[in-house]
């Protein structure tokens, strides 16, 4: 029996954003059957060394600065140099046996073209080496420029598997290459099956409000200032409505510094609300699972609620939200134009239908979890499993 390590790099994950952290944990859980598996992570501002080291991860030697990408060239260093790096816990791209790309939402015209082009070259290098490069379920697109279509076409043609979360994302890929090859498969978010050890018991029923700075970011929206005013007003109004309905109101930070500031802005105007900060993503999921209902602008905040049978309203800034809510049969509770009035109407409707929604969500979660298991079976066909 070979004891050669099988090194798998998980890309697009981090420790600050709870959704990205949950995707890392879901990957590690799914990879448990892989023989002699060793984790590889690339350094980054949200992937600091101490936390990577606690997971026993090799550090990938990579260098990318705009159009300059030396990652592939580093692999060509002489053997003695590479072995020296190995002693210090570092590996080159050539020493990585497979990649799971778990960015969630990073490929489309709203993101830098250079990132897409760098990834296309990397996927092509792995294909030439006969190594699997697998895109975990995520949202894609749109792709309108010819340059982005060309890069995405290269990715589609050379990736071993591409899982798309939703039908709209699949259409965006079809705009680059049609018909799509059989290895492009629609599959729901893969953190659904991650289960916290225990959902906390609360002294009184509470509702969780989960804001997201991306909803009002100038990077994503030209009219960010007006959106911010409406957004804050809507969340303040929701906090008041929930307080009057008898719920404790909890503002849950699902990301980091920018979301923390947003929580504080809302709390300053909604005196009954309490800000909740937790580092452990499974503890955050457990806390959301203990809520009576949730309003979430964070994609995985909504997933955390719905996958535990908690009724949830999602406020959207991209197509991935409505598609995800549709997976759970909750698309009527996805708000694309957020105002105090639109949120109030959705919340009134949700409060009136809480019990029926909870029962329906438990059935839907099991069906989606079965799709997750089918996804992993396809992945195992590409990896050395026990």
matplotlib code that plots the C-alpha trace (Angstrom):
import matplotlib.pyplot as plt

x = [0.0, 1.4, 1.9, 2.6, 0.7, -2.1, -2.1, -5.3, -5.4, -8.7, -8.9, -11.2, -11.8, -10.8, -11.3, -12.9, -16.0, -18.1, -19.6, -16.1, -15.0, -18.0, -17.1, -13.6, -15.0, -17.5, -14.6, -12.6, -15.5, -16.2, -12.5, -12.2, -12.4, -9.4, -6.3, -3.3, -4.9, -2.8, -4.3, -2.7, -3.7, -2.3, -1.3, -3.6, -4.7, -7.8, -5.8, -3.1, -0.4, -1.3, -4.8, -3.5, -0.9, -3.6, -5.2, -1.8, -1.9, 1.0, 1.7, 1.6, 4.3, 2.5, 3.1, 0.5, 0.6, -1.9, -0.8, 2.4, 1.9, 5.0, 3.2, 3.8, 7.4, 8.2, 7.4, 10.4, 12.9, 15.7, 14.9, 17.2, 15.5, 12.0, 13.1, 14.4, 11.1, 9.4, 11.4, 9.7, 6.2, 5.9, 5.0, 4.9, 2.0, 3.7, 3.4, -0.3, -2.3, -5.7, -7.6, -11.1, -12.1, -14.6, -14.8, -18.6, -18.9, -15.7, -16.1, -17.9, -17.6, -18.1, -14.7, -11.2, -10.6, -7.0, -8.2, -10.3, -7.4, -4.9, -7.3, -7.8, -4.0, -3.8, -6.7, -5.0, -1.7, -3.5, -5.2, -1.9, -0.4, -3.4, -4.5, -8.1, -9.2, -12.7, -15.0, -17.3, -20.9, -20.8, -22.4, -21.0, -21.4, -22.5, -19.8, -20.3, -16.8, -15.1, -12.0, -14.0, -15.9, -12.5, -11.0, -14.1, -14.3, -10.7, -11.8, -14.9, -12.9, -10.0, -11.6, -12.3, -15.7, -17.6, -20.6, -22.9, -25.3, -28.2, -29.8, -28.9, -25.2, -25.5, -26.9, -24.0, -21.6, -23.6, -23.0, -19.3, -19.6, -22.7, -23.6, -21.8, -19.8, -21.2, -18.8, -20.7, -23.3, -25.9, -25.7, -26.9, -24.7, -22.6, -22.6, -26.2, -25.0, -22.6, -24.3, -23.3, -22.8, -25.7, -28.1, -28.1, -31.1, -32.3, -34.0, -36.5, -37.3, -35.0, -34.8, -31.5, -30.8, -27.7, -26.5, -24.0, -21.8, -21.7, -25.4, -24.5, -20.9, -19.8, -17.8, -21.1, -23.6, -23.4, -26.1, -24.6, -25.4, -29.1, -29.1, -27.4, -30.1, -32.8, -31.0, -30.4, -34.0, -35.3, -33.2, -34.1, -37.8, -37.4, -35.8, -38.7, -41.3, -39.7, -39.4, -43.1, -43.9, -42.1, -38.7, -35.3, -33.5, -29.9, -27.7, -25.3, -22.0, -21.4, -18.3, -15.8, -14.9, -17.2, -20.2, -19.5, -19.6, -22.9, -24.3, -23.3, -24.9, -28.2, -27.9, -27.4, -30.9, -32.5, -31.9, -33.5, -31.0, -27.9, -24.8, -23.6, -19.9, -18.5, -15.3, -16.3, -18.5, -20.2, -21.1, -22.6, -24.5, -25.8, -26.8, -28.7, -30.3, -31.7, -33.5, -37.2, -36.7, -34.0, -33.5, -30.3, -28.3, -25.5, -25.9, -24.6, -26.5, -29.7, -28.3, -27.6, -31.1, -33.0, -30.9, -31.9, -35.6, -35.6, -37.9, -35.8, -36.1, -33.2, -32.3, -30.5, -27.6, -27.1, -28.9, -27.5, -29.9, -33.2, -31.9, -30.8, -34.2, -35.9, -33.9, -35.6, -39.0, -38.7, -38.3, -41.3, -39.3, -36.4, -36.4, -34.5, -35.5, -35.1, -37.1, -38.7, -42.1, -41.0, -39.3, -42.3, -44.7, -42.4, -42.0, -45.7, -46.3, -43.5, -44.7, -48.2, -46.8, -43.9, -45.1, -45.9, -42.6, -40.6, -42.2, -41.6, -37.9, -37.1, -38.2, -36.5, -33.2, -33.1, -33.6, -30.8, -28.5, -29.0, -27.8, -24.7, -23.9, -24.3, -21.9, -19.3, -19.7, -18.7, -15.7, -14.6, -14.4, -11.6, -9.7, -8.0, -10.6, -10.4]
y = [0.0, 3.4, 5.9, 8.8, 11.9, 13.1, 16.9, 18.8, 22.5, 24.2, 27.6, 30.6, 29.9, 32.0, 32.4, 35.8, 35.4, 32.8, 31.5, 30.9, 29.2, 26.9, 26.0, 25.1, 22.9, 21.3, 20.4, 18.9, 16.9, 15.6, 14.7, 12.5, 9.3, 10.4, 8.2, 10.0, 13.4, 16.5, 20.0, 22.8, 26.5, 29.6, 32.5, 35.5, 38.4, 36.4, 33.1, 34.0, 31.5, 30.5, 29.4, 27.6, 25.9, 24.7, 22.8, 21.2, 22.8, 23.0, 26.5, 26.9, 28.9, 31.3, 34.8, 36.8, 40.5, 41.7, 40.3, 38.9, 35.2, 33.3, 30.4, 28.0, 29.0, 28.5, 24.8, 24.6, 25.4, 22.8, 19.9, 20.9, 24.3, 22.7, 20.2, 23.1, 24.8, 21.6, 21.5, 24.8, 23.5, 25.0, 23.2, 24.3, 24.0, 20.9, 19.1, 19.7, 16.7, 18.2, 21.5, 22.1, 25.7, 26.8, 30.6, 30.8, 33.7, 35.1, 34.5, 37.1, 40.6, 42.2, 40.8, 41.6, 40.1, 39.3, 36.9, 35.0, 34.8, 33.7, 30.9, 29.9, 29.4, 27.5, 25.1, 24.5, 23.7, 21.1, 19.6, 19.2, 17.5, 15.1, 16.4, 17.2, 20.8, 20.8, 23.8, 23.2, 24.5, 28.2, 31.1, 32.2, 35.2, 37.2, 37.2, 40.0, 40.9, 38.7, 38.5, 37.1, 34.7, 33.4, 32.9, 31.1, 29.0, 27.8, 26.9, 25.0, 23.0, 22.0, 21.7, 18.1, 19.0, 22.2, 22.3, 25.3, 26.3, 27.5, 27.6, 31.3, 30.6, 27.7, 30.0, 32.4, 29.5, 28.6, 32.2, 31.2, 27.7, 25.9, 23.2, 22.7, 19.5, 16.8, 17.6, 20.9, 19.8, 21.8, 21.1, 23.1, 24.8, 22.1, 23.5, 22.3, 19.1, 20.7, 20.2, 22.1, 19.9, 21.6, 24.4, 26.7, 27.0, 30.5, 32.1, 33.8, 33.5, 35.6, 36.7, 37.1, 40.0, 39.4, 42.4, 42.5, 45.4, 44.2, 45.2, 48.8, 48.8, 51.3, 48.4, 46.7, 49.6, 53.0, 54.4, 53.1, 56.1, 55.9, 52.2, 52.6, 54.9, 52.5, 49.5, 50.9, 52.1, 48.7, 46.8, 49.3, 49.0, 45.2, 45.3, 47.3, 45.1, 42.0, 43.6, 44.4, 40.8, 39.6, 38.6, 39.5, 41.1, 39.9, 41.5, 38.7, 39.6, 36.9, 38.3, 40.7, 44.4, 46.0, 43.9, 44.7, 48.4, 47.9, 46.1, 49.0, 51.5, 49.6, 49.1, 52.8, 53.4, 50.2, 50.3, 46.9, 45.1, 43.3, 42.6, 39.0, 38.3, 34.8, 33.5, 29.8, 29.4, 26.3, 28.2, 31.0, 28.3, 26.9, 30.3, 31.0, 27.5, 28.5, 31.6, 31.7, 33.5, 35.2, 38.1, 37.7, 39.6, 37.1, 34.1, 31.5, 33.3, 32.3, 28.8, 28.4, 29.3, 27.4, 24.2, 24.0, 24.6, 28.3, 30.5, 33.2, 36.3, 36.9, 40.4, 40.1, 41.8, 39.1, 36.4, 33.7, 34.7, 34.1, 30.9, 29.6, 30.6, 28.8, 25.6, 25.7, 26.7, 30.1, 32.4, 34.5, 35.6, 36.9, 40.7, 42.2, 45.9, 46.4, 49.2, 49.4, 48.6, 45.6, 44.0, 44.8, 43.1, 40.0, 39.7, 40.0, 37.2, 35.0, 35.5, 34.3, 31.1, 30.2, 26.7, 25.6, 27.0, 25.1, 21.8, 22.3, 23.3, 20.1, 18.0, 20.3, 20.1, 16.4, 16.4, 19.0, 17.0, 13.9, 16.1, 17.0, 13.3, 12.7, 15.6, 14.0, 10.6, 12.3, 14.0, 10.7, 9.2, 11.6, 11.1, 8.1, 7.2, 4.4]
z = [0.0, -1.0, 1.8, -0.6, 0.6, -1.7, -1.4, -2.0, -2.2, -1.2, -2.9, -2.3, 1.4, 4.5, 8.2, 8.5, 6.4, 8.1, 4.9, 3.4, 6.6, 6.5, 2.9, 4.1, 6.9, 4.5, 2.1, 5.0, 6.1, 2.6, 2.0, 5.0, 2.9, 0.7, 1.4, 2.9, 2.2, 3.2, 3.1, 1.1, 1.6, 0.0, 2.2, 2.3, 4.5, 5.7, 5.9, 8.5, 9.2, 12.8, 11.7, 8.6, 10.9, 13.3, 10.4, 9.6, 6.2, 3.8, 2.6, -1.1, -2.8, -5.0, -6.4, -8.3, -8.8, -11.4, -14.8, -13.3, -12.2, -11.3, -9.5, -12.3, -12.8, -9.1, -9.6, -12.0, -9.3, -8.9, -6.7, -3.8, -3.6, -3.5, -0.8, 1.3, 1.0, 2.0, 5.3, 6.1, 5.4, 1.9, -1.4, -5.0, -7.4, -9.0, -5.6, -5.4, -6.6, -6.8, -6.3, -4.9, -5.8, -3.2, -3.8, -3.7, -6.1, -7.7, -11.4, -13.5, -14.9, -11.5, -10.5, -11.8, -15.3, -14.3, -11.6, -14.1, -16.6, -13.9, -12.9, -16.5, -16.9, -13.6, -14.6, -18.0, -16.2, -14.0, -17.0, -18.8, -15.7, -15.6, -12.2, -11.2, -10.8, -9.4, -8.9, -5.9, -6.1, -6.6, -8.5, -11.9, -14.2, -15.9, -18.7, -21.2, -22.4, -25.0, -22.8, -19.8, -22.1, -23.5, -20.1, -18.8, -21.9, -21.1, -17.5, -18.7, -21.2, -18.8, -15.4, -14.3, -12.7, -12.4, -10.0, -10.5, -7.7, -9.9, -13.3, -13.9, -13.3, -15.7, -18.3, -17.8, -18.5, -21.6, -22.8, -23.0, -24.3, -25.6, -25.3, -22.0, -21.5, -19.2, -16.4, -15.7, -13.2, -11.3, -7.5, -4.5, -1.8, -0.1, 3.5, 4.0, 5.7, 8.2, 11.6, 14.8, 17.8, 19.7, 19.1, 22.1, 24.4, 24.8, 27.8, 25.4, 21.7, 19.5, 15.9, 14.1, 11.7, 9.5, 7.5, 4.7, 3.7, 0.1, -0.3, 0.0, -1.2, -3.9, -5.5, -6.4, -6.7, -8.3, -6.0, -2.8, -0.6, -1.3, -0.8, 2.5, 3.8, 2.7, 4.0, 7.5, 7.7, 6.7, 9.3, 12.1, 11.2, 11.2, 14.7, 16.0, 14.4, 15.9, 19.3, 19.3, 18.3, 21.4, 20.1, 21.4, 18.5, 17.7, 15.1, 14.0, 12.4, 9.8, 8.3, 9.9, 10.5, 7.8, 8.9, 12.5, 11.7, 9.9, 13.0, 15.2, 12.9, 13.1, 16.9, 17.4, 15.9, 17.2, 21.0, 21.7, 19.4, 20.7, 18.5, 18.5, 17.6, 17.3, 15.7, 15.3, 12.2, 13.5, 16.7, 14.5, 12.6, 15.9, 17.1, 13.9, 14.3, 17.7, 16.3, 15.7, 12.4, 10.5, 8.1, 6.2, 3.6, 3.9, 1.6, 4.1, 6.9, 5.0, 4.3, 8.0, 8.9, 6.1, 6.5, 10.2, 9.5, 10.6, 8.5, 6.7, 4.6, 2.3, 1.0, -2.4, -4.2, -6.8, -8.7, -6.3, -3.5, -5.4, -6.9, -3.4, -1.9, -4.8, -3.8, -0.4, -1.8, -0.2, -3.3, -2.3, 0.8, -1.3, -1.4, -4.3, -3.7, 0.0, 1.7, 5.1, 3.5, 1.5, 4.5, 6.7, 4.3, 4.0, 7.7, 8.4, 5.9, 7.3, 10.9, 9.9, 8.3, 10.6, 11.5, 8.0, 6.7, 9.4, 8.5, 4.8, 5.3, 7.1, 4.2, 1.6, 3.6, 3.4, -0.4, -0.9, 1.4, -0.8, -3.8, -1.7, -1.2, -5.0, -5.6, -3.3, -5.0, -8.3, -6.7, -5.1, -8.6, -9.3, -6.0, -4.3, -1.7, 0.9]

ax = plt.figure().add_subplot(projection="3d")
ax.plot(x, y, z, "-o")
ax.set_aspect("equal")
plt.show()
